[in-house]
Amino acid sequence: MATPEQPEALESAALAYEDPAFINSPDARILRIMAEYQEPLTRFRRERIQDTVVFFGSARFRALDVAAANFELLANTGSKERAPEQPARLEEIERGQATGERLRLAGAAIEMASYYEDARILASKLATWAKSLPGPRHRFVVTSGGGPGIMEAANRGAYEAGAKTIGLNIKLPFEQQPNPYITPSLNFNFHYFFMRKYWFAYLAKALVIFPGGFGTLDEMFELLTLAQTHKLAKKITTVIYGTPYWKSVINLDVLAEKGAIAPADLKLFRFADTPDEAFEILKDDLTKNHLNSDYEKMLQERARRAAAEHLVPHDPLPTAQELLGPDIASTR
């Protein structure tokens, strides 16, 4: 019997977690889902984030640039591409050159620009107040979906107040990027919508729902359903911003009138139409439901005893590797 030839030497096999073909396969889906749970949790702990206030709203309209007086309508949620049909420019309107659909879109763009500014102001007020709260961790951190439009406005307001601010972005088929006002260490990108939604809900103590489209409606109703069915182990304040817009889009009173929801479910949310009105609702509820709870008072007293200053430490917490050293032996 002939002796088989000696096979050529093999290269070392790739480590499982360094093999893109495996990591991106259906077999490794559970690992990707776990990563989208554990990695954000690690960063939130490292950055001392205790809880959040989440802003939802349209991503499709850019802010009003007062200097250029230029509006843009985006092609899709989170996209950087301009839609084919753009609003009429202000100079075109003034000269009477704008008609039809472009004129209607210009009116909508002006309306959405005003909501952008309101979201920016409200986020700044909330972040300024939250920074004054004692304790070892950041409270009621302004959080958005990380994209343009209302999301950008919320992150921008918190950024201008000198506070940390979170962006939970989502990987989409079209071109998109995080807005520049997100704190870099709190800039996230998710593949799975349900994991992104988990992080919206898990840390949130309040929601602010600005005018938006399918995504905003989806997020609003999902979190209202969690509150309605008592799946949230906390009291969560929901402010629906922009009564004229929302009353023209949906009639929630009809749901109660027809018996689809209980009349008491209408108390799960409140409407607001100015940044001051929304801020007072948020401040009052967050104080009553969270800051003045027995558990919170115990934590605050512990923090006061632990440090002369009540400010949150500036430096992030050390990583597990910094605390415990490298994991047995690092791979070369």
C-alpha positions as CSV (number, residue, x, y, z in Angstrom):
1,M,0.0,0.0,0.0
2,A,1.4,3.4,-1.1
3,T,2.2,5.9,1.7
4,P,0.3,9.1,1.1
5,E,2.4,12.2,0.5
6,Q,3.2,14.5,3.4
7,P,0.6,17.4,3.3
8,E,1.8,20.9,3.3
9,A,2.0,22.8,6.6
10,L,-1.2,24.6,7.6
11,E,-1.4,28.2,8.7
12,S,-2.9,28.8,12.1
13,A,-6.6,28.8,12.2
14,A,-8.3,32.1,12.9
15,L,-9.6,32.6,16.4
16,A,-13.4,32.2,16.4
17,Y,-14.0,35.8,17.6
18,E,-11.6,37.1,14.9
19,D,-13.1,35.2,12.0
20,P,-15.4,37.7,10.1
21,A,-17.1,34.8,8.2
22,F,-18.2,33.3,11.5
23,I,-18.9,36.5,13.5
24,N,-21.2,37.8,10.7
25,S,-22.9,34.4,10.1
26,P,-26.4,33.4,11.3
27,D,-24.7,30.9,13.7
28,A,-23.1,33.8,15.5
29,R,-26.2,36.0,15.7
30,I,-26.5,35.3,19.5
31,L,-23.0,36.7,20.0
32,R,-23.8,39.8,18.1
33,I,-27.0,40.4,20.1
34,M,-25.1,39.8,23.3
35,A,-22.4,42.3,22.2
36,E,-25.1,45.0,21.6
37,Y,-26.2,44.5,25.2
38,Q,-22.8,44.2,26.9
39,E,-20.8,46.8,25.1
40,P,-23.2,49.7,25.7
41,L,-23.7,48.6,29.3
42,T,-19.9,48.7,29.8
43,R,-19.7,52.2,28.3
44,F,-22.6,53.5,30.3
45,R,-21.0,52.3,33.5
46,R,-17.6,53.7,32.6
47,E,-19.1,57.1,31.8
48,R,-21.2,57.1,35.0
49,I,-24.6,57.3,33.3
50,Q,-27.4,56.6,35.7
51,D,-30.5,57.4,33.7
52,T,-31.7,59.3,30.6
53,V,-34.4,61.5,29.1
54,V,-35.0,60.3,25.5
55,F,-36.0,62.7,22.7
56,F,-37.8,61.3,19.7
57,G,-38.7,63.2,16.5
58,S,-38.3,63.7,12.8
59,A,-34.9,63.1,11.3
60,R,-35.9,64.3,7.8
61,F,-35.7,68.1,8.2
62,R,-32.5,70.0,8.7
63,A,-32.4,73.0,11.1
64,L,-33.1,76.5,9.9
65,D,-29.8,78.2,9.2
66,V,-30.7,81.8,9.9
67,A,-27.8,83.2,8.0
68,A,-28.4,81.2,4.8
69,A,-32.2,80.9,5.2
70,N,-31.9,77.5,3.5
71,F,-34.1,74.5,4.1
72,E,-33.4,70.9,3.1
73,L,-35.6,67.9,3.1
74,L,-33.7,64.6,3.7
75,A,-34.4,61.6,1.5
76,N,-35.0,59.2,4.4
77,T,-34.8,58.8,8.1
78,G,-31.1,59.2,9.2
79,S,-29.9,59.8,5.6
80,K,-27.5,62.5,4.5
81,E,-28.9,62.5,1.0
82,R,-31.3,65.3,-0.1
83,A,-34.8,64.4,-1.2
84,P,-35.4,64.9,-4.9
85,E,-38.2,67.5,-4.2
86,Q,-36.9,70.3,-2.0
87,P,-38.8,73.1,-0.3
88,A,-38.9,76.5,-1.9
89,R,-36.2,78.9,-0.7
90,L,-37.3,82.1,1.1
91,E,-36.1,84.4,-1.7
92,E,-38.3,82.4,-4.1
93,I,-41.3,82.7,-1.9
94,E,-40.7,86.5,-1.5
95,R,-40.5,86.9,-5.3
96,G,-43.6,84.9,-5.8
97,Q,-41.7,82.2,-7.8
98,A,-42.7,79.3,-5.5
99,T,-45.9,77.4,-6.2
100,G,-47.5,74.0,-5.5
101,E,-45.6,71.3,-3.7
102,R,-42.4,73.2,-3.1
103,L,-44.4,76.0,-1.4
104,R,-46.2,73.5,0.8
105,L,-42.9,71.9,1.7
106,A,-41.4,75.3,2.5
107,G,-44.2,75.8,5.0
108,A,-43.6,72.4,6.5
109,A,-39.8,73.1,6.7
110,I,-40.4,76.3,8.6
111,E,-42.7,74.5,11.0
112,M,-40.2,71.7,11.6
113,A,-37.4,74.3,12.0
114,S,-39.3,75.8,14.9
115,Y,-39.6,72.4,16.5
116,Y,-35.9,72.0,16.1
117,E,-35.2,75.1,18.0
118,D,-37.7,74.2,20.7
119,A,-36.1,70.8,21.1
120,R,-32.7,72.5,21.4
121,I,-33.9,74.9,24.0
122,L,-35.7,72.2,26.0
123,A,-32.6,69.9,26.0
124,S,-30.4,72.7,27.1
125,K,-32.7,73.6,30.0
126,L,-33.0,69.9,31.1
127,A,-29.2,69.3,30.8
128,T,-28.4,72.5,32.8
129,W,-30.8,71.5,35.6
130,A,-29.5,67.9,35.6
131,K,-25.9,69.0,35.9
132,S,-26.8,70.7,39.2
133,L,-28.0,67.5,40.8
134,P,-25.8,65.9,43.5
135,G,-24.5,62.4,43.2
136,P,-21.7,60.3,41.8
137,R,-23.3,59.7,38.4
138,H,-24.8,61.7,35.6
139,R,-28.6,62.1,35.8
140,F,-31.3,62.4,33.2
141,V,-28.8,62.5,30.3
142,V,-30.3,63.8,27.1
143,T,-30.5,60.9,24.6
144,S,-31.5,60.7,21.0
145,G,-31.4,58.3,18.1
146,G,-28.2,60.0,17.1
147,G,-29.2,61.3,13.7
148,P,-30.2,64.7,12.2
149,G,-33.3,66.8,12.7
150,I,-34.9,66.7,16.1
151,M,-32.3,64.2,17.3
152,E,-29.5,66.6,16.4
153,A,-31.4,69.4,18.2
154,A,-31.6,67.5,21.4
155,N,-28.0,66.5,21.4
156,R,-27.0,70.0,20.4
157,G,-29.0,71.6,23.3
158,A,-27.3,69.3,25.8
159,Y,-23.9,69.9,24.2
160,E,-24.3,73.7,24.4
161,A,-25.2,73.3,28.1
162,G,-21.8,71.5,28.7
163,A,-23.4,68.2,29.5
164,K,-22.8,64.7,28.3
165,T,-25.3,63.5,25.7
166,I,-26.0,60.1,24.1
167,G,-26.7,59.1,20.5
168,L,-28.1,55.6,19.8
169,N,-27.7,55.3,16.1
170,I,-28.8,52.5,13.8
171,K,-27.1,51.0,10.8
172,L,-29.3,51.5,7.8
173,P,-29.1,50.5,4.1
174,F,-28.5,54.1,3.0
175,E,-25.9,56.7,3.8
176,Q,-26.2,58.1,7.3
177,Q,-23.9,59.3,10.2
178,P,-24.2,60.5,13.8
179,N,-24.7,64.2,14.4
180,P,-21.6,66.0,15.7
181,Y,-23.1,67.0,19.1
182,I,-23.0,63.6,20.6
183,T,-20.4,63.0,23.3
184,P,-17.8,60.8,21.5
185,S,-17.6,58.2,24.2
186,L,-21.4,57.9,24.2
187,N,-21.8,57.6,20.4
188,F,-23.4,54.1,19.7
189,N,-24.3,52.3,16.5
190,F,-26.7,49.3,16.5
191,H,-27.5,46.6,13.9
192,Y,-30.5,45.3,15.7
193,F,-33.5,47.6,16.2
194,F,-34.7,45.7,19.2
195,M,-31.4,46.1,21.0
196,R,-31.4,49.8,20.3
197,K,-35.0,50.0,21.6
198,Y,-33.9,48.2,24.7
199,W,-31.4,50.9,25.5
200,F,-33.9,53.6,24.8
201,A,-36.2,52.1,27.4
202,Y,-33.9,50.6,30.0
203,L,-32.3,53.8,31.2
204,A,-35.1,56.3,30.4
205,K,-37.0,58.1,33.2
206,A,-38.8,60.3,30.7
207,L,-39.6,60.6,27.0
208,V,-40.2,63.7,24.9
209,I,-42.0,63.0,21.6
210,F,-41.5,65.7,19.0
211,P,-43.3,65.7,15.6
212,G,-42.1,62.9,13.5
213,G,-43.0,60.0,11.2
214,F,-43.2,56.2,11.2
215,G,-40.1,55.8,13.4
216,T,-41.3,58.3,16.0
217,L,-44.8,56.7,16.1
218,D,-43.2,53.3,16.5
219,E,-41.0,54.3,19.4
220,M,-43.8,56.3,21.1
221,F,-46.4,53.5,21.0
222,E,-43.9,50.8,21.9
223,L,-42.9,52.6,25.1
224,L,-46.4,53.6,25.9
225,T,-47.4,49.9,25.6
226,L,-44.6,49.0,28.0
227,A,-45.9,51.6,30.5
228,Q,-49.5,50.5,30.0
229,T,-48.7,46.9,30.6
230,H,-46.5,47.6,33.6
231,K,-43.4,46.1,32.0
232,L,-41.3,49.1,33.1
233,A,-40.2,48.8,36.7
234,K,-40.3,52.5,37.1
235,K,-42.5,55.5,36.6
236,I,-41.8,57.1,33.2
237,T,-43.0,60.5,32.1
238,T,-44.1,61.0,28.5
239,V,-44.4,64.4,27.1
240,I,-45.9,64.7,23.6
241,Y,-44.7,68.0,22.1
242,G,-46.6,70.0,19.6
243,T,-50.4,69.6,20.2
244,P,-51.5,70.9,16.8
245,Y,-49.3,68.5,14.9
246,W,-50.2,65.4,17.0
247,K,-53.9,66.1,17.2
248,S,-54.0,66.3,13.4
249,V,-52.0,63.1,13.0
250,I,-53.8,60.8,15.5
251,N,-56.8,61.0,17.7
252,L,-56.0,59.1,20.9
253,D,-59.2,60.0,22.5
254,V,-61.1,57.8,20.0
255,L,-59.2,54.8,21.3
256,A,-60.7,55.4,24.8
257,E,-64.1,56.2,23.4
258,K,-64.2,53.0,21.4
259,G,-62.9,50.9,24.4
260,A,-59.6,50.0,22.7
261,I,-57.7,51.5,25.7
262,A,-58.9,52.4,29.2
263,P,-59.7,56.1,29.9
264,A,-56.9,56.0,32.5
265,D,-54.4,55.1,29.7
266,L,-54.8,58.7,28.5
267,K,-53.0,59.8,31.6
268,L,-49.8,58.0,30.5
269,F,-48.8,61.1,28.6
270,R,-49.2,64.8,28.6
271,F,-49.1,67.4,25.8
272,A,-46.8,70.5,25.8
273,D,-46.3,73.3,23.4
274,T,-43.4,75.4,24.7
275,P,-40.0,74.5,26.1
276,D,-40.8,76.0,29.4
277,E,-44.1,74.0,29.7
278,A,-42.3,70.8,28.8
279,F,-39.4,71.5,31.2
280,E,-41.7,72.1,34.1
281,I,-43.5,68.8,33.5
282,L,-40.2,67.0,33.3
283,K,-38.6,68.7,36.3
284,D,-41.7,68.2,38.5
285,D,-42.2,64.5,37.6
286,L,-38.5,63.6,37.7
287,T,-38.2,65.2,41.1
288,K,-41.4,63.6,42.5
289,N,-41.0,60.2,41.1
290,H,-37.3,59.7,41.3
291,L,-35.2,62.4,43.1
292,N,-37.5,62.4,46.1
293,S,-38.0,58.6,46.4
294,D,-36.6,56.9,49.5
295,Y,-34.1,55.0,47.4
296,E,-32.8,58.1,45.7
297,K,-32.5,60.0,49.1
298,M,-30.4,57.1,50.4
299,L,-28.1,57.2,47.4
300,Q,-27.8,61.0,47.6
301,E,-27.0,60.9,51.3
302,R,-24.3,58.2,50.7
303,A,-22.8,60.4,47.9
304,R,-22.7,63.4,50.2
305,R,-20.9,61.5,52.9
306,A,-18.5,60.0,50.4
307,A,-17.2,63.3,49.0
308,A,-17.1,67.0,49.9
309,E,-18.0,68.0,46.4
310,H,-21.2,66.7,44.9
311,L,-20.0,66.9,41.3
312,V,-19.8,63.8,39.1
313,P,-16.1,62.9,38.7
314,H,-14.7,64.1,35.4
315,D,-12.7,61.1,34.5
316,P,-14.4,57.9,33.3
317,L,-14.4,54.9,35.6
318,P,-11.5,52.4,35.0
319,T,-12.1,49.5,32.7
320,A,-12.1,45.9,34.0
321,Q,-8.7,45.5,32.4
322,E,-7.4,48.6,34.2
323,L,-8.8,47.2,37.5
324,L,-7.9,43.5,37.2
325,G,-5.1,43.5,34.6
326,P,-5.2,41.8,31.2
327,D,-7.3,38.7,30.6
328,I,-4.9,35.8,31.5
329,A,-2.7,36.3,28.5
330,S,-3.3,38.6,25.6
331,T,-3.4,37.1,22.1
332,R,-0.5,38.2,19.8
